[in-house]
Amino acid sequence: MTLAILGVNHRTAPIALRERIAIGREELPRALRMLQRMPGVSECLIVSTCNRVELLAAMEDAGAADDKLGAFFAEFFAIDPMELKPHLCAYRDREAVSHLFRMAASLDSMVVGEPQILGQVKEAFAVARATGTVGSALEHLLQSAFAAAKRARTETEIGSSSVSVASVAVEMARKIFGSLEGRTVFLVGAGKMSELAARHLVEQGAGAILVTNRTRERARRMAEGFGLSTPPEVIDFAQLHEAASRADIVITSTGAPHPIFRREHGQAFLHKRKNRPMFFVDIAVPRDVDPEMNRLDGIFVYDIDDLQHVASAHMEGRSRAAVDAEAIVAAEVERFRQRQRAVDVAPAIVALQRRGEEMRQAEIDRHNARLSGLSAEQREAVDALTRGLVNKFLHPPMQALKQAAREGDAARLDVLCAEWQVTAEAASEAEQTETAQSEMAQADPLEANREQPGPASGRGEAGEAKPLSNARVFEGLPQGKARLEARR
């Protein structure tokens, strides 16, 4: 199995491209099902935020993984692969694990330490799990990523600074208006980041708050959530543009596929406001505010990239914490890889155990005729003795396999598997044979028993019974021989 990540993010693609391939929450299940149908994809997850759209997949075949995942973008978004290709980032196996862990810990965010990304990855995981595109491989990987992110945030100061998109919005609003006292804030949509920005503005002295959403009930709940003595005013979404002219600061994050504020709206706002300035904080991807509005005198538009570029310039205070967090994440990546190598070598160990058991059983079957006179208790003693011997013989090679896996020594692992003639394929074939025998037994137990004689059948190779006295068989065991001598 190969882990692969392919996608675009704030480092590789401008917002103009990212907004074209953004996947909304309601579209995610359909996208996941389509991705899982792509050749070679066994498990998958999609992280789609304002900063990134990245596909994470467990691939059955490492060959051409990027092309196979890239075909999803071309098919789902009807986008020219050659237009997208220069902006794609790709990671495999260890690099994919490291990238995911760093992403969850917000070390790959434009604003290092921002708290939203971990929740977004968890939500992506929950949707993929509910859709049925996550199996044991990604389950283990994601749970390990969450543990690494938790360590990074609790054991370092990476998230303690106030640098964030919300704080930058307050800073930029101050530069435009000077004092925030009495300024009206219009919150459009229900994004967590936009709500946080609105709260920051209120804490810094902003006055009235207007709230709207496509669903009025959701807007009402959001308004109540502020817990202010004077609740925010809920505006019907149909009155969006009429109410917007009342606001000094508009924070918008709707998830609409096209801009809801265009140049002509801005001109109308300025006319109604007698050219008093307006500040638009556009956190949506795709963008809610047409960039052309920024050309109007008196309209100031900051999209998510603008805000995060400003925030990233204030990151000196987090540099030391980021170094500490990177060390923690690197250690967690190595820990995950060691566990993964142990899992990967498990089929070879299983095959070795099966081979030992087959040899033991073959020897028991070969001596069935001589053992036919043993009692059930004596047969159990023989069985326990032979199993114990096999386990002791297998212990050194099993430990050698595990040690090679822990150290990541693939060459040594191959030599050991060849020396003991065990492979993951052998384990798989053994399991398939066992399953087939089990299914046959369920279909016709009598037939299965006839074809698979038990060890106590007491028959030789020709099926001829060859009884042997209990005394002679028991004498073959050390403790039995001593007891016979005592009787004599």
C-alpha positions as CSV (number, residue, x, y, z in Angstrom):
1,M,0.0,0.0,0.0
2,T,1.2,3.5,-0.9
3,L,0.1,6.7,0.9
4,A,-0.3,9.6,-1.6
5,I,-1.3,13.2,-1.2
6,L,-2.0,15.4,-4.2
7,G,-3.5,18.9,-4.3
8,V,-3.0,22.6,-4.2
9,N,-2.5,25.0,-1.3
10,H,-1.7,28.6,-0.5
11,R,2.0,27.9,-1.2
12,T,1.5,26.5,-4.7
13,A,-1.7,28.2,-6.1
14,P,-3.2,31.7,-5.9
15,I,-6.7,32.1,-4.6
16,A,-8.1,32.7,-8.1
17,L,-7.3,29.0,-8.8
18,R,-8.1,27.6,-5.4
19,E,-11.6,29.0,-5.5
20,R,-12.2,27.2,-8.8
21,I,-11.6,23.8,-7.2
22,A,-13.0,24.4,-3.7
23,I,-15.3,21.6,-2.6
24,G,-18.2,22.6,-0.3
25,R,-19.3,20.5,2.7
26,E,-22.5,19.3,0.9
27,E,-20.4,18.3,-2.2
28,L,-17.8,16.4,-0.3
29,P,-19.6,12.9,-0.1
30,R,-20.1,12.9,-3.9
31,A,-16.5,13.9,-4.4
32,L,-15.2,11.2,-2.1
33,R,-17.2,8.5,-3.8
34,M,-15.9,9.6,-7.2
35,L,-12.4,9.7,-5.9
36,Q,-12.7,6.2,-4.5
37,R,-13.8,4.9,-7.9
38,M,-10.5,6.1,-9.5
39,P,-8.2,3.2,-10.4
40,G,-6.0,2.0,-7.6
41,V,-7.7,4.0,-4.8
42,S,-8.7,1.8,-1.9
43,E,-9.2,4.5,0.8
44,C,-9.5,8.3,0.5
45,L,-10.1,11.6,2.3
46,I,-10.3,15.2,1.0
47,V,-9.3,18.3,2.9
48,S,-10.9,21.4,1.4
49,T,-10.4,24.7,3.2
50,C,-9.8,28.3,2.2
51,N,-6.1,27.5,2.0
52,R,-6.0,24.1,0.4
53,V,-7.7,21.3,-1.5
54,E,-5.7,18.1,-1.0
55,L,-6.5,14.5,-1.8
56,L,-5.2,11.9,0.6
57,A,-5.4,8.3,-0.6
58,A,-4.2,4.8,0.2
59,M,-3.2,3.4,-3.2
60,E,-3.0,-0.3,-4.1
61,D,-0.3,0.5,-6.7
62,A,2.3,3.2,-6.3
63,G,2.7,3.5,-10.1
64,A,1.4,6.7,-11.6
65,A,-0.4,7.7,-8.4
66,D,-0.1,11.4,-9.2
67,D,-1.7,10.9,-12.6
68,K,-4.5,8.8,-11.2
69,L,-5.3,11.4,-8.5
70,G,-4.8,14.2,-10.9
71,A,-7.5,12.7,-13.2
72,F,-10.0,13.3,-10.4
73,F,-9.5,17.0,-10.5
74,A,-9.9,17.1,-14.3
75,E,-13.1,15.0,-14.1
76,F,-14.7,16.5,-11.1
77,F,-14.0,20.2,-11.9
78,A,-13.8,19.9,-15.7
79,I,-10.4,21.7,-15.5
80,D,-7.5,21.4,-18.0
81,P,-4.9,19.1,-16.3
82,M,-2.1,21.2,-17.9
83,E,-3.4,24.3,-16.3
84,L,-3.5,22.7,-12.9
85,K,-0.3,20.7,-13.1
86,P,2.2,23.5,-12.3
87,H,0.4,24.3,-9.1
88,L,0.1,20.7,-7.7
89,C,2.0,19.5,-4.7
90,A,2.6,15.8,-4.3
91,Y,3.8,13.6,-1.4
92,R,4.3,9.9,-1.1
93,D,4.6,7.5,1.9
94,R,6.9,9.1,4.6
95,E,6.6,12.6,3.0
96,A,2.8,12.2,2.9
97,V,2.7,11.2,6.6
98,S,5.0,14.2,7.5
99,H,2.9,16.6,5.4
100,L,-0.4,15.5,7.0
101,F,1.0,15.7,10.5
102,R,2.4,19.2,9.9
103,M,-0.9,20.2,8.4
104,A,-2.9,19.0,11.4
105,A,-0.4,20.8,13.7
106,S,-0.9,24.0,11.7
107,L,2.8,24.1,10.8
108,D,1.9,24.1,7.1
109,S,-0.6,27.0,7.5
110,M,0.1,30.5,6.2
111,V,-0.5,31.6,9.8
112,V,1.5,29.1,11.8
113,G,-0.3,28.1,14.9
114,E,-3.8,29.0,13.8
115,P,-6.4,26.6,15.5
116,Q,-8.9,26.2,12.7
117,I,-7.0,23.7,10.5
118,L,-7.1,20.8,13.1
119,G,-10.9,21.1,13.3
120,Q,-11.1,21.2,9.5
121,V,-9.0,18.0,9.1
122,K,-11.1,16.3,11.8
123,E,-14.3,17.3,9.9
124,A,-12.9,16.0,6.6
125,F,-12.1,12.7,8.4
126,A,-15.6,12.5,9.9
127,V,-17.2,13.1,6.5
128,A,-15.0,10.5,4.8
129,R,-15.7,8.0,7.5
130,A,-19.5,8.6,7.2
131,T,-19.2,8.2,3.4
132,G,-17.4,4.9,3.8
133,T,-14.1,5.9,2.1
134,V,-11.9,5.4,5.2
135,G,-10.6,2.0,6.2
136,S,-8.0,0.8,8.7
137,A,-5.0,2.4,7.0
138,L,-6.3,6.0,7.0
139,E,-8.1,5.5,10.3
140,H,-4.7,4.7,12.0
141,L,-2.9,7.5,10.1
142,L,-5.5,10.2,11.0
143,Q,-5.7,9.2,14.6
144,S,-1.9,9.4,14.8
145,A,-1.9,12.8,13.1
146,F,-4.5,14.1,15.6
147,A,-2.3,12.9,18.5
148,A,0.8,14.6,17.0
149,A,-1.1,17.9,16.6
150,K,-2.3,17.7,20.2
151,R,1.2,17.2,21.5
152,A,2.5,20.1,19.4
153,R,-0.2,22.5,20.7
154,T,0.0,21.4,24.4
155,E,3.8,21.1,24.7
156,T,4.8,24.3,22.9
157,E,3.6,27.9,22.7
158,I,2.7,27.6,19.0
159,G,-0.9,28.6,19.5
160,S,-0.5,31.1,22.3
161,S,0.2,34.3,20.3
162,S,-2.7,36.5,19.2
163,V,-1.5,36.5,15.6
164,S,-4.5,35.3,13.5
165,V,-6.7,36.4,10.6
166,A,-9.1,37.8,13.1
167,S,-6.5,39.9,14.8
168,V,-5.2,41.1,11.4
169,A,-8.8,42.1,10.5
170,V,-9.0,44.3,13.6
171,E,-5.5,45.8,12.8
172,M,-6.6,46.7,9.2
173,A,-9.9,48.1,10.3
174,R,-8.0,50.5,12.7
175,K,-5.8,51.7,9.9
176,I,-8.9,52.5,7.7
177,F,-11.2,54.0,10.4
178,G,-8.8,55.0,13.2
179,S,-11.1,54.3,16.1
180,L,-13.5,51.4,16.0
181,E,-15.9,53.0,18.4
182,G,-19.5,52.9,17.1
183,R,-18.6,51.2,13.9
184,T,-21.3,48.8,12.5
185,V,-20.2,45.3,11.6
186,F,-22.2,43.1,9.2
187,L,-21.6,39.4,9.5
188,V,-22.6,37.5,6.3
189,G,-22.6,33.7,6.4
190,A,-21.7,31.4,9.3
191,G,-18.0,30.8,9.0
192,K,-16.1,30.2,12.3
193,M,-13.3,32.5,11.3
194,S,-15.6,35.3,10.3
195,E,-17.5,35.0,13.6
196,L,-14.1,35.1,15.5
197,A,-13.2,38.3,13.6
198,A,-16.5,39.9,14.5
199,R,-16.0,39.1,18.1
200,H,-12.5,40.6,18.0
201,L,-14.0,43.8,16.5
202,V,-16.7,44.0,19.2
203,E,-14.0,43.5,21.9
204,Q,-12.1,46.5,20.4
205,G,-15.1,48.8,20.6
206,A,-17.2,48.1,17.5
207,G,-20.9,49.0,18.0
208,A,-23.9,47.4,16.3
209,I,-23.7,44.0,14.7
210,L,-25.9,42.8,11.8
211,V,-26.1,39.1,11.0
212,T,-27.5,37.3,7.9
213,N,-27.4,33.8,6.5
214,R,-29.3,32.0,3.8
215,T,-31.1,30.2,6.6
216,R,-32.7,32.7,9.0
217,E,-32.8,30.2,11.9
218,R,-29.1,29.7,11.7
219,A,-28.5,33.4,11.6
220,R,-30.7,33.8,14.7
221,R,-28.7,31.1,16.5
222,M,-25.4,32.8,15.6
223,A,-26.7,36.1,16.8
224,E,-27.7,34.6,20.2
225,G,-24.3,33.0,20.4
226,F,-22.6,36.4,20.8
227,G,-24.2,36.7,24.3
228,L,-24.4,40.5,24.1
229,S,-26.8,42.6,26.2
230,T,-28.1,44.1,22.9
231,P,-28.4,41.1,20.6
232,P,-27.2,41.5,17.0
233,E,-29.9,42.4,14.4
234,V,-30.9,39.5,12.2
235,I,-31.3,40.5,8.5
236,D,-33.2,38.4,5.9
237,F,-30.7,37.2,3.2
238,A,-33.0,38.8,0.6
239,Q,-32.2,42.2,2.1
240,L,-28.4,41.6,2.0
241,H,-27.5,44.5,-0.3
242,E,-29.9,46.9,1.2
243,A,-28.6,46.3,4.7
244,A,-24.9,46.2,3.7
245,S,-24.8,50.0,3.0
246,R,-25.5,50.5,6.8
247,A,-22.2,48.6,7.7
248,D,-18.7,50.1,8.0
249,I,-17.2,46.6,8.2
250,V,-18.5,43.6,6.2
251,I,-17.2,40.2,7.1
252,T,-18.4,37.6,4.6
253,S,-18.0,33.9,4.3
254,T,-21.0,32.2,2.5
255,G,-19.6,29.4,0.4
256,A,-21.5,30.8,-2.6
257,P,-20.1,29.6,-6.0
258,H,-19.9,33.2,-7.4
259,P,-19.3,36.7,-5.8
260,I,-22.3,38.1,-4.0
261,F,-20.8,41.6,-3.8
262,R,-19.9,43.1,-7.3
263,R,-18.6,46.4,-8.5
264,E,-22.1,47.8,-9.1
265,H,-23.0,47.0,-5.5
266,G,-20.0,48.8,-4.3
267,Q,-20.9,51.9,-6.3
268,A,-24.4,51.8,-4.8
269,F,-23.1,51.5,-1.3
270,L,-20.8,54.5,-1.7
271,H,-23.6,56.5,-3.1
272,K,-25.9,55.7,-0.1
273,R,-23.1,56.3,2.4
274,K,-22.1,59.6,0.8
275,N,-18.6,58.1,0.0
276,R,-17.9,57.1,3.6
277,P,-15.4,54.2,3.4
278,M,-16.3,50.5,3.7
279,F,-14.0,47.6,4.7
280,F,-14.8,44.1,3.3
281,V,-13.1,41.1,5.0
282,D,-13.6,38.3,2.5
283,I,-12.8,35.0,4.1
284,A,-14.7,32.9,1.6
285,V,-13.2,30.5,-1.0
286,P,-14.6,30.9,-3.6
287,R,-14.5,34.7,-2.9
288,D,-17.7,36.5,-2.0
289,V,-16.4,39.9,-3.1
290,D,-15.4,40.6,-6.7
291,P,-11.8,41.9,-6.8
292,E,-13.1,44.7,-9.1
293,M,-14.7,46.3,-6.0
294,N,-11.2,47.1,-4.7
295,R,-10.8,49.6,-7.6
296,L,-13.4,51.8,-6.1
297,D,-12.2,54.8,-4.0
298,G,-13.5,54.3,-0.5
299,I,-13.9,50.5,-0.8
300,F,-11.2,48.4,0.9
301,V,-11.3,44.6,0.2
302,Y,-9.0,42.1,1.9
303,D,-9.4,38.4,0.9
304,I,-8.0,35.5,2.8
305,D,-4.6,35.6,1.2
306,D,-4.2,39.3,1.9
307,L,-5.1,38.8,5.5
308,Q,-2.8,35.8,6.0
309,H,0.1,37.5,4.2
310,V,-0.1,40.3,6.8
311,A,-0.5,37.8,9.6
312,S,2.5,35.8,8.5
313,A,4.7,38.9,8.6
314,H,4.0,39.1,12.4
315,M,5.3,35.6,13.1
316,E,8.7,36.2,14.7
317,G,7.2,35.6,18.1
318,R,6.3,32.1,17.1
319,S,9.5,31.0,15.5
320,R,11.0,29.3,18.6
321,A,7.7,27.6,19.3
322,A,7.5,26.4,15.7
323,V,10.9,24.9,15.9
324,D,9.9,22.9,19.0
325,A,6.6,21.9,17.4
326,E,8.5,20.7,14.3
327,A,10.7,18.5,16.5
328,I,7.6,16.9,18.1
329,V,5.9,16.3,14.8
330,A,9.1,14.7,13.4
331,A,9.3,12.4,16.4
332,E,5.6,11.4,16.0
333,V,6.2,10.8,12.2
334,E,9.0,8.4,13.0
335,R,7.0,6.7,15.7
336,F,4.1,6.2,13.3
337,R,6.5,4.8,10.6
338,Q,8.0,2.3,13.1
339,R,4.5,1.1,14.0
340,Q,3.7,0.9,10.3
341,R,6.8,-1.1,9.5
342,A,5.8,-3.5,12.3
343,V,2.3,-3.8,10.7
344,D,3.9,-4.3,7.2
345,V,6.1,-7.2,8.4
346,A,3.2,-8.9,10.2
347,P,2.2,-10.9,7.1
348,A,5.7,-12.3,6.8
349,I,5.6,-13.3,10.5
350,V,2.2,-14.8,10.0
351,A,3.5,-16.8,7.0
352,L,6.4,-18.0,9.1
353,Q,4.1,-19.1,11.9
354,R,1.8,-20.9,9.4
355,R,4.8,-22.6,7.8
356,G,6.0,-23.9,11.2
357,E,2.5,-25.1,12.1
358,E,2.1,-26.9,8.7
359,M,5.4,-28.7,9.3
360,R,4.4,-29.6,12.9
361,Q,1.0,-30.9,11.7
362,A,2.6,-32.8,8.8
363,E,4.8,-34.6,11.3
364,I,1.9,-35.4,13.6
365,D,0.0,-36.8,10.6
366,R,3.0,-38.8,9.5
367,H,3.1,-40.5,12.9
368,N,-0.7,-40.9,13.3
369,A,-0.6,-44.6,13.1
370,R,1.9,-44.8,15.9
371,L,-0.1,-42.3,18.0
372,S,-3.5,-43.8,17.5
373,G,-3.6,-45.6,20.9
374,L,-3.0,-42.4,22.9
375,S,-5.7,-41.1,25.2
376,A,-7.2,-37.6,24.7
377,E,-5.0,-36.3,27.6
378,Q,-1.9,-37.9,26.0
379,R,-2.7,-36.4,22.6
380,E,-3.0,-32.9,24.2
381,A,0.4,-33.5,25.8
382,V,2.0,-34.4,22.5
383,D,0.2,-31.4,20.9
384,A,1.5,-29.0,23.6
385,L,5.0,-30.4,23.4
386,T,5.3,-30.0,19.6
387,R,3.7,-26.5,19.6
388,G,6.2,-25.4,22.3
389,L,9.2,-26.7,20.3
390,V,8.0,-25.0,17.1
391,N,7.5,-21.7,19.0
392,K,11.0,-21.9,20.4
393,F,12.5,-22.5,17.0
394,L,10.5,-19.7,15.5
395,H,11.3,-17.1,18.1
396,P,14.8,-16.0,16.8
397,P,13.7,-15.5,13.2
398,M,10.6,-13.7,14.3
399,Q,12.6,-11.3,16.4
400,A,15.1,-10.8,13.5
401,L,12.2,-9.8,11.2
402,K,10.8,-7.4,13.8
403,Q,14.2,-5.8,14.4
404,A,14.8,-5.3,10.7
405,A,11.3,-3.7,10.4
406,R,11.9,-1.4,13.3
407,E,15.2,-0.3,11.8
408,G,13.7,0.2,8.3
409,D,16.3,-2.2,6.9
410,A,14.4,-3.4,3.7
411,A,17.4,-5.2,2.3
412,R,17.9,-7.3,5.4
413,L,14.2,-7.9,5.6
414,D,14.2,-9.3,2.0
415,V,17.2,-11.5,2.9
416,L,15.5,-12.9,6.0
417,C,12.2,-13.6,4.1
418,A,14.1,-15.3,1.3
419,E,16.2,-17.4,3.8
420,W,13.1,-18.6,5.6
421,Q,11.0,-18.8,2.4
422,V,8.2,-16.5,3.7
423,T,6.5,-13.6,2.0
424,A,3.4,-11.5,2.6
425,E,2.0,-13.3,-0.5
426,A,2.4,-16.6,1.2
427,A,0.4,-15.4,4.2
428,S,-2.3,-14.1,1.9
429,E,-2.5,-17.4,0.0
430,A,-2.6,-19.3,3.3
431,E,-5.5,-17.2,4.5
432,Q,-7.4,-17.7,1.2
433,T,-6.9,-21.5,1.4
434,E,-8.1,-21.4,5.0
435,T,-11.1,-19.4,4.1
436,A,-12.0,-21.7,1.2
437,Q,-11.7,-24.8,3.5
438,S,-13.9,-23.0,6.0
439,E,-16.6,-22.2,3.4
440,M,-16.5,-25.8,2.2
441,A,-16.9,-27.2,5.7
442,Q,-20.0,-24.9,6.2
443,A,-21.5,-26.1,2.9
444,D,-20.9,-29.9,3.5
445,P,-19.3,-30.7,6.9
446,L,-19.3,-34.5,6.2
447,E,-17.4,-34.0,3.0
448,A,-15.0,-31.7,4.6
449,N,-14.3,-34.2,7.3
450,R,-13.7,-36.9,4.8
451,E,-11.2,-34.8,2.9
452,Q,-9.4,-33.5,6.0
453,P,-8.9,-36.4,8.4
454,G,-8.2,-35.4,11.9
455,P,-4.9,-36.1,13.6
456,A,-6.5,-38.8,15.8
457,S,-7.8,-40.9,12.9
458,G,-5.1,-43.5,13.3
459,R,-4.6,-44.1,9.6
460,G,-1.5,-44.4,7.5
461,E,-0.9,-43.0,4.1
462,A,-3.0,-45.9,2.5
463,G,-5.8,-45.3,5.0
464,E,-5.0,-48.6,6.7
465,A,-5.3,-48.6,10.5
466,K,-2.1,-49.5,12.3
467,P,-2.9,-49.8,16.1
468,L,0.0,-49.3,18.5
469,S,-0.2,-50.2,22.2
470,N,-0.7,-47.3,24.7
471,A,2.4,-48.5,26.5
472,R,4.7,-48.1,23.6
473,V,3.4,-44.7,22.6
474,F,3.4,-43.4,26.2
475,E,6.9,-44.8,26.6
476,G,8.0,-42.5,23.8
477,L,7.3,-39.5,26.0
478,P,9.9,-38.7,28.7
479,Q,7.4,-38.5,31.6
480,G,5.6,-41.6,30.3
481,K,8.8,-43.7,30.2
482,A,9.6,-42.8,33.8
483,R,6.1,-43.8,34.9
484,L,6.4,-47.2,33.1
485,E,9.7,-47.9,34.7
486,A,8.2,-47.1,38.1
487,R,5.3,-49.6,37.4
488,R,7.8,-52.3,36.4
